[in-house]
Amino acid sequence: MAAPRIFIVEDNPTIRDSLIPTLEDLTDAEIVGLAEGEDEAVRWMQSHSDAWDLAIVDLFLRQGSGLGVLRRLRNGGARQRMVVLTNYATADMRRRCSDAGADRVFDKSNDLDAFFDYCNASPMR
């Protein structure tokens, strides 16, 4: 199975700077793009719809929100997945993310092993 082509929607440079090399090491992923805000993410992901397999979305962004990204892209390609990686993974927020189109929600503090397993196991291409 081919490694996923990942698009990251995260506005915190410290998190991006640690997440990217970890993804590349643990998943053999190819990071195809980054966005810090909702409009930028949606614009790139729609105009490059064949260039990504997995979107990793944070909830709180520089502009807009991760929920907005999910809602606007929820009818994407059947092979594409969107997951939320957040520090705010309450039961209510997990439900809201799922309703908005997230395939999974992972807590940055408690679910990292499950997150990396998902990245490795999900059929994407």
Backbone torsions as a table, in degrees:
resi	resn	phi	psi	omega
1	MET	NA	137.7	-179.3
2	ALA	-73.6	149.6	177.2
3	ALA	-68.1	146.8	-178.2
4	PRO	-70.7	147.1	171.5
5	ARG	-94.4	115.5	-169.0
6	ILE	-110.1	135.8	172.2
7	PHE	-112.7	129.3	-175.7
8	ILE	-109.1	129.1	176.2
9	VAL	-114.0	96.0	-174.3
10	GLU	-153.9	129.3	-177.4
11	ASP	-97.0	-7.4	-178.6
12	ASN	-91.5	112.0	-177.0
13	PRO	-63.0	-31.4	179.3
14	THR	-64.9	-43.1	178.7
15	ILE	-66.9	-44.9	177.8
16	ARG	-59.0	-43.6	-176.8
17	ASP	-66.1	-22.5	175.5
18	SER	-96.2	-31.9	-177.9
19	LEU	-69.9	-43.3	-175.2
20	ILE	-59.6	-54.3	-179.6
21	PRO	-66.2	-30.6	177.7
22	THR	-66.9	-43.7	175.9
23	LEU	-60.0	-44.5	-178.9
24	GLU	-64.7	-36.1	179.6
25	ASP	-75.3	-42.7	-172.5
26	LEU	-92.0	-15.8	-176.2
27	THR	-127.6	-6.1	-173.3
28	ASP	58.0	25.2	-177.7
29	ALA	-69.4	154.6	172.1
30	GLU	-108.7	117.3	177.8
31	ILE	-83.0	116.6	-174.3
32	VAL	-101.0	-11.3	179.1
33	GLY	178.8	165.4	-178.9
34	LEU	-138.9	149.0	172.6
35	ALA	-144.6	148.8	179.1
36	GLU	-104.6	-10.6	-177.4
37	GLY	-140.0	166.1	-176.7
38	GLU	-61.7	-52.6	-176.8
39	ASP	-62.1	-43.3	179.0
40	GLU	-60.8	-43.4	-179.5
41	ALA	-64.3	-49.0	-177.6
42	VAL	-63.6	-43.2	179.9
43	ARG	-59.2	-47.7	-178.4
44	TRP	-66.7	-46.9	-175.2
45	MET	-66.6	-33.9	176.8
46	GLN	-73.6	-39.6	-177.6
47	SER	-79.5	-12.9	177.4
48	HIS	-124.4	45.3	-171.7
49	SER	-61.1	-22.6	177.7
50	ASP	-95.4	5.0	-173.0
51	ALA	-103.1	-4.0	-178.5
52	TRP	-136.5	150.8	179.2
53	ASP	-113.1	-34.7	-175.3
54	LEU	-136.5	129.5	173.2
55	ALA	-107.5	130.3	175.0
56	ILE	-106.8	117.4	-169.2
57	VAL	-120.8	129.6	170.7
58	ASP	-89.3	156.3	-178.0
59	LEU	-79.5	-41.7	-174.8
60	PHE	-102.0	116.3	-173.1
61	LEU	-121.1	165.9	177.7
62	ARG	-58.1	-40.3	178.1
63	GLN	-135.8	132.0	-179.1
64	GLY	72.5	-154.2	-178.1
65	SER	-147.8	163.2	175.1
66	GLY	-64.8	-33.8	176.3
67	LEU	-61.7	-37.9	176.6
68	GLY	-64.2	-41.0	177.0
69	VAL	-59.8	-48.1	-178.8
70	LEU	-60.3	-47.6	-177.9
71	ARG	-61.7	-42.4	-175.7
72	ARG	-73.4	-21.1	-176.7
73	LEU	-116.2	8.5	-173.1
74	ARG	-62.6	-19.4	179.8
75	ASN	-102.3	34.4	179.9
76	GLY	-72.0	-166.2	-178.4
77	GLY	-63.7	151.0	-178.1
78	ALA	-62.4	-29.7	-178.0
79	ARG	-85.1	-14.8	-176.5
80	GLN	-85.0	142.1	-179.7
81	ARG	-123.1	148.9	174.3
82	MET	-128.5	126.3	177.3
83	VAL	-123.9	153.0	177.2
84	VAL	-105.6	132.6	174.5
85	LEU	-121.5	110.7	-169.0
86	THR	-145.4	162.3	170.9
87	ASN	-92.5	-0.4	-173.7
88	TYR	-119.9	55.2	-174.3
89	ALA	-95.2	55.6	176.0
90	THR	-71.0	166.6	178.2
91	ALA	-59.7	-42.3	179.4
92	ASP	-64.6	-42.9	-179.3
93	MET	-67.8	-37.2	176.0
94	ARG	-59.8	-43.1	178.6
95	ARG	-64.4	-43.8	179.6
96	ARG	-62.9	-40.5	178.3
97	CYS	-65.0	-44.2	178.4
98	SER	-61.7	-44.5	178.2
99	ASP	-62.0	-31.6	-179.0
100	ALA	-81.1	-13.2	177.0
101	GLY	124.6	3.0	179.1
102	ALA	-70.3	138.6	175.1
103	ASP	-78.0	-34.4	178.5
104	ARG	-153.2	160.0	175.0
105	VAL	-128.7	129.5	-179.6
106	PHE	-123.0	137.6	176.3
107	ASP	-84.6	128.6	-178.0
108	LYS	-62.1	-26.6	-177.2
109	SER	-88.8	-32.8	-170.1
110	ASN	-118.6	-16.3	-170.7
111	ASP	-115.7	20.0	-174.3
112	LEU	-64.7	-40.2	178.2
113	ASP	-61.4	-44.7	178.5
114	ALA	-64.5	-37.3	177.8
115	PHE	-61.3	-49.5	-179.4
116	PHE	-67.0	-36.4	174.7
117	ASP	-60.7	-42.6	178.7
118	TYR	-61.0	-44.6	180.0
119	CYS	-60.8	-35.1	-179.7
120	ASN	-80.3	-32.3	-171.6
121	ALA	-94.3	-21.7	-174.1
122	SER	-70.7	127.6	173.8
123	PRO	-70.6	122.1	-174.6
124	MET	-119.7	-40.2	-175.6
125	ARG	-107.3	NA	NA
